[in-house]
Amino acid sequence: MPDQFPASILPWMLGAAILASVGAILIVAGLIALFGLHPLRFMTRTLLGLLLISLGLLEGTIAVGIQGYRSLAREELAARIAVRPTGPQRFTATLRLPEGREASYALAGDEIYVDARILKWHALANLLGLNTAYELDRVGGRFRAIEQERSAPRTLHALGLEKPLDVFDLRKRYTFLAPFLDAEYGSATFVPVTEPAELELRVSTTGLLLPNRRPRSASTAPWAGSFRPSRCGPCR
């Protein structure tokens, strides 16, 4: 997990802190009113304070839970991938993400497989500044034959950032997030790996897309070139 909160969620954390602080002040004011024998003021201030603290906790939970997710308003580049076969049904994949993270993975299979989590927020949450967002979840190798897919060792690697809370998981557990999350689903795509190639993984509000393969050559600079994407629909 990052050492500090990303700039994109700092306003949310600040808002949560303000709500919780004001709520705590109101509760203290309510206790003072109770000691001064003003029960009505005690009740109203305490209830309002508890409400503000609850809203602050909710906002803080959402802010922490969306760490690692990228806002998505239109089709955009999710990662550049360089694949290189290293043996029969073995290959390496080097992923470079838009924020600069880069990692290589040794994979087994006939195809490279990538999936993502996509959060689609309700109109109520849109008013608060929350838009459709995604996070790449896993990369792995995929065998074309079902028998091998069942029996051969799987090679899967996590791509998402570690975080104490994940809104994607919270939505599955708690129904109180239903007014905010209009839909939550996963999307996956895969392409064969038969030769060294460079790929662009793209994402839109309908899911992940992978391009037609482009073989790497000595004259091709890493991560360069344009691609014509082919679509793979979301996996519900």
ABEGO torsion letter per residue (X at the ends): XBABBBAAAAAAAAAAAAAAAAAAAAAAAAAAAAAAGBAAAAAAAAAAAAAAAAAAAAAAAAAAAABGBBBBABBBBABBBBBBBAEBGBBBBBBBBAAGBBBBBBBBEABBBBBBBBBBBBAAAAAAGBBBBBBBABBBBBBABAAAAAABBBBBBBABBBBABBAAAAAAABAAAAAABABBBBBBBBBBBABBBBBBBBBBAAEBBBBBBBBBBAABBBGBEBBBBBBBBBBX
